[in-house]
Amino acid sequence: MRAAKAPVGRGSLPLVAGLVALGLVALGALAVHDALAVSGAVDRDPVTTGVLDALDGLAHDAPVVLGVGIVAAVLGLLLLPVALGRRPRTSVDLDAATGVHLRTGDLERVVAGAVEGTDSVTDVSVRATRRKVAVHVTSLAPRAQRDEVVRRTRERVDPVLAALASPPRTSVTVRHEELR
């Protein structure tokens, strides 16, 4: 069985698509306004009449037409890399031949689940990226046992991260909580 492709993020294309859609909505609203103005439902002149009157009799080789064409072409060329650019990877690969992937949010939950239940740990929060996993634990252990809490936490985190194709760097931070 061939490995599946890694999932990727949205990239910048939704921004361009949103801007184009917004432009089309504006043109549609303008067309509806003009249709209502021509039918007499709105007591105003159509907006496009002025634009069309200004362009009436304009030759196809006029400098204005050339300028607008150049601006449109340059704008299209500037937007092309945005539309076709690389999309960011949003997952980490597991060490498997079948192409299994975990999103970073799922990796956070798996690591947090592995650390929960560690002796003297009362709270766990994990932040994961493709390159680094930061584990923050709150412990009831005395400050003198900080290294022991870090060791026990790493003993639970390291096997989870070993299942990844390229394990990220790991940092463990211990916050001590006093009993009252």
N, C-alpha and C positions, 0 to 999 in steps of 0.2 A: 504494500500500500504506500503510495506517495505521500509525503508530508504536505499538510495544508499550508497555505500562505499565512503569514502573520497578519493579524488585523491591524489596520491603520486608522488614524484619526480623520477628522473631516477636512483638515487643511484650510486653505483660504478661499476655496471656491464658493462656499455658502455666502461669503461676504459679497462677492461679485454678483452672484445670482440674486441676492437680496437687493442690491443696488439697481440691477436691471429690472427686477420685478417692481421696485418702487417707481422707477421711471415709467414703466408700462401702466401702472395704476394711475399715475398722474396724467398720462396721455388719455387714458380711458375716461377719467373724470372730466378732462377738458372736452372730449368728444361728446359726452353726455350733456355737459353744459351747453355746448354749441347746438346740439340737436334740440334741446328744450328752447333755446333762444330762437332758432329758425322756426319752430312750430308755434311760437308765441306764448308758450307756457311761462317763460321768464321774460321780464321786461328789460332785457339788455341785449346789446349787440353780440354776435358770436365773436369769440376771441381769434379764431383762426382766419376770419375774413381779412383782418389787418395784415396778418402774416402772408396770406396768399396774394393779397393786393400788392404787397411790397415785392414779392417774388415774380409777379405777373410780368411777362415780357423779358424776363431774365434769360439770357442765352446760356446754353450748357457749358460754354467755354469762358464764362465771365470770371473775373478774379475772385469774386465772393464764393462762387461754387468751388473753385480750386482750393481756396483757403479752408472752406468747411470740409472738403474731402481730405485734405492733408491732416487737419486736426483729428478727424475721425480715424484715419489710418494710424496716426501716432498713438492715439488713445487706445486703439485696439492692440497695437504692438506692446504698449506698456502693460496692458491687462493680461496679455497672453502668458507671461511667466507666472503670474499669480494663479491663473486658472489651471495651468499644467504643472505647477510646482509640486515638489515632494510633500507627501502627507506624513505627519509624524507617527512613529510607531507608538502604540498605546499598550503594548503587552510585553511580557517576558516569556521566553520560550522554556518549556520544560525539557528535561533531558530524555526525550523519547523519539523514536523513529517515525511516529505517526503524525508529528506536527501538532502537539498540544500546547496551548498558550493560556496564560493567566493575565488578566488585566491587573494593573497595579493596585486598584482598589480591592480586588479579590485577594491579591497577595497580602495586603495589609490585614485583611480579616483572617486569613490562614495563619499568619505569624502571630497575631493577637490571640487567636484560639490556642495556639501551641504554648504561649507563655502563660495564659491564664491557668491558675492552679499551682503555680510555682510557689514553694514555701515562702512565706512572709510577704508575698506580692499581693497588694490590694487593688491596684488599678494598672491597666496597660493601655498605652496609646501607641500606634504605629503609623509612621509616614513612610511610604515607599515610592521610589522612582525606579526607572529601569536600571540605574547604576548604584543606588544606595538605599538601604533600609535603616531607618532610625527608630529604635525601640525606646520608649520612655516608660519606666515602671515606677510605681509608688510602692514603697516597702515599709513594713513595720519593724524591720530588723534595725539594730543599732548601727550608727554610722561606722563603727569599727568593722562591721561585717559587709560593707559595701562591695568589696571585691568578691565575696562569696555569692552575693545576690547577682552580680554581673556574670560570674561563672555559671551559676545555675540557669540564668536566663539564656546565655549563649548556648548552653547544652541543649536547650529546647529549640532555639532558633536555627542553629547550624544544620541540623538534619533536614529541616524544611527547605532551607535555601540550597542545600546540596542537591535537591531534586531539580534545580534549574540548570539549563544548559550553560549559562555563565553566571554564577552566583554574584550578587551585588555586594558591595562593601557593607559592613554592618557596624552600627554604633549603638551602644546601650548606655542610657542615662538613668541614674537612680535618684529618685527624690525620696527623702526619708520623712516619714510621718510619725509624729509622736503620739503615743497613747495617752488619753486624758482620763 
